[in-house]
Each structure stands twice: as structure tokens, then as C-alpha cells.
Amino acid sequence: MTQLHTPKASRNQETGRLSFIPPVSPSGARSRARGAAGPGRSGHGDLGAAPRATAGTFPTVPAPKKSARRSVLVASASLLSLSLASLSFLAAPAATAAPTATASPSATPPARMSTVGGTRLGLPGTQVDLASGVPVLPKDLTARSWIVADAESGQVLAAHNAHWRLAPASTLKMLFADTLLPKFPKTEEHKVVAADLAGMGEGSSLVGIKENETYTVHDLWLGVFLRSGNDAVHVLSSMNHGVKQTVADMNAHAQELQALDTHVVTPDGYDAPEQVSSAYDLTLFARSGLQKKDFREYCSTVRAAFPGATKKDKKGRTTRGSFEIQNTNRLLSGDYDLSVYQGIAGVKNGNTTHAGATFTGVAERGGHVLLVTVMNPEKKEHNEVYREAARLLDWGFQADGKVRPVGELVPPRSAAGAGGTAGAAPSAGQAGGAQGGGSPAKAVAGASVAGGSRGMGVALGIAAGAVVVLAAAAFLVNRRWPLPDLVRRRPRP
């Protein structure tokens, strides 16, 4: 099995792109960007030299410290999103046997899948409930599974086989990062030994970590997010008492997030029997990870300096240089046949022989923040997974606030509050094609936010303004599990 993560690229981010992540490093050259990409070309190439980023974009992160150019985060306005209604909380399906992947790449999705987030999300085929004035879905979507959702409200705008359990490839690293990021300070140093790098799969994507060299945790996370380095994953796993413990931690965290389609076998996403996830679960991982400042920083970084090998010069002095690494998310960094996507802010891509190409992204435009996940397009054109993701994002930005949702992204179990575990919701809708009818899913969930009052839902607003607090009691419903620090407009030159 071979992991593929490094097609040739030469473009960087568009100046003035909207995002909710501040600049983190020095500026440089820029490139043109547009909403969707041009025609595809087949094949893969090596990572090429690329221009530096411009000010106000997603530029490089020098290891181990950030540039003084970093902009101050604009304070987010927070809103308490409360509803008074007669609610019925349906418990999410209990985890039983470990999920298993579909054996054949050409197999059809199961007739019945998980209903976490709404009953329509458990139906095979495309689920969308168009209202008047909402554009039809793109017709050239070939992915086996995809989902597009509002990152703030959690409303699923449309989905296709959202709960189909498939091999995730390196998009599983989102769960790895969300699980381990809080455990180690980024300034902590670790000297790599041979055992740290043992057990990596053949053909693994690597950032270039060397035995007997010392790296900061910051360096290692750059290796995970930018180069999808399995070597960086294994070193961090070793710091976390080994791969076995890390896999157990990831599976436990997936359960906490109600990502019940997911079963982790390898922490890096390398193909393994019975290792599966779903478009729905991967989107939950991204949404959870984006609650964390470091996660947002790393997944939005285009280029970074990574420590090289320690050497001695002719005078016997010890020196250690660095080399540049570039993010393999091509909607973020661009490619020779693909423009940077306007408003993109991460998250993670993957590609293995079994999983095919997979991608989860987050983007912001015009006050809307969307998450998209695309898994294994049947069309095997170069960068096809990004093209399909871009088309879904384009549609989502036109449809958000107009289309009737077909489900929702549930909050974690610990955020479900006294009302219990959020899960499947009743829906009068039925399976449909690109213009399927029916009523939207009415998934509901109680919520509490860490550090906040239990039983009250908190949503971070985009508009700068006052904090609105609405008092409520037993029947409060939170349909928003918030993304922090949303959203700021970058200055244009």
C-alpha cells in the first residue's frame, strides 16, 4: 500500500482571502485564486519549489516560534442560541462490534446506515431538500461519499452516503491531532530513537524525521499537518506511551464525538483491515479540531521550515539547517492545474491505494463557514477530490441559509447536557436525488460548553456586537456547537 500526498505545486494563497485564522508567519509572493478549479490532469509529481506567501494570507510557520507579524485575533461576538420547544431526544446507536469497511471498491452502500444526525443521513444516495431559489447540486460529483455542512450551526445542507463506512486514509490524522494536541506543550522537545519510528507501513508519507535528532512538539505537528508525515505521527504516538495506547485514545475520543462509524487501527490512517470512518465522522473530527487554536493554526499553514540533520562543518562546529515543507492540501497551497480556493482555511487530505483520495476542508465566504468532506471519487483525474470539494463548497455558499437541512452535526456526548446523548432525529424526508423532496430532518440535541453553564447552548457569532443572553430552563435546545474566533476579514493590499 502506498500513501500519496505530494503532487507538484507552485502556487500559494490569495491575498485578502477570508478566514477565521490569523496570519502566522512572514510574507512573500502570491498567486491567483478562484472559487473552483480548472480542468484536471492525471498523474502525480514531486513537491516543487514554491513562492513565499503574501501578508494577510495563510503563510509559513517558522519552527519553533511564530513571527511578530502575526495579527491580533478579532474578538468574537458570542450568542446564546436557545429554543423553547417540545423535544424528544433519541439516543445515538450504541457502539457494538467494530465497524468494517466495504470489501469491494465497486460495492454499493448499505441499504441502512447510521442515523446519527438525522434519519435521512442513514439513507443511501443523495439527500438534499431544495427550497425555492436554491441552485441544484453540481452534476459532476463522482465521490462514493460526501457531505457539506454549516460549520457553525451544524446543519447538514446536503449529503451523499454520509455514513458509509470507508477507508479514511490520512484524513484520520484529524482525529489523531484532536486527540493528542492537548497532551503536549508545543515547546516540549523530544530526541528521536529508533523505536519511535518502528512499525510504519511501507510507502508511508514522511516528513523526514531522523533518529538521534531532537524536535519540538511544534515541529512534529507541522510534519503531521503539512506533509502528512507518518514518521511524525509515530514519534508523537511514542510520546503518548505507544501506538497501541494512541489507537485506544483515538477510538475513545471518536466515541465521545459520537463518530460511531469510525474504528481506528493505525493512528496515521495507513490502510489496515477494519479501519474505517465516514464522511460524517470526518466532518465531526474537523469541527472538533477547529475548536483548538493550534489545530486551526497548523491546518491552515501553507509552508514551514522543518529542522534538518545536525552536521559538523570543517572547523568542527555543529550546525543544523532546515528545509521547507509545503501543505499537501491543494485547495490551500494550489497546484499546477489547481487554483487556491478562495476562503479556504484547512483541514486535511489523504490518499492511499485502498481509500483512494479523501479530503475534508473548511472555508469562509460572506459570513458563512462551511465544512465539506469528499471520499474516493470514481473519476481518477489529477486533483479530482479537490475539484469536487470546491464545487460542493461553491454550491453550499449559494445554498446556505436557503436550503432546508437534511440533518445536523451532533455535539460531543459531554456537550449533550442533562438531556442525554444526541443522535438520530425524526425526519419526514425521504431519499432523493439531486433535487429530492421531503421535509428536513429535525435533529435536536441538548448542549453545554466547557467552561459555560450547563443546559445552555453557546454559539459564537460572526458579527461584532453585544453578547445576548436568553434565560431558559428544561427545554432549551442547542443546534450550534461553536467554532471559536469566527470570523475576521483579512486586510487587502
Summary of the structure (lengths in Angstrom):
residues: 493
radius of gyration: 21.5
end to end distance: 45.4
largest distance: 78.2
contacts: 1850
relative contact order: 0.24
helix: 21%
strand: 20%
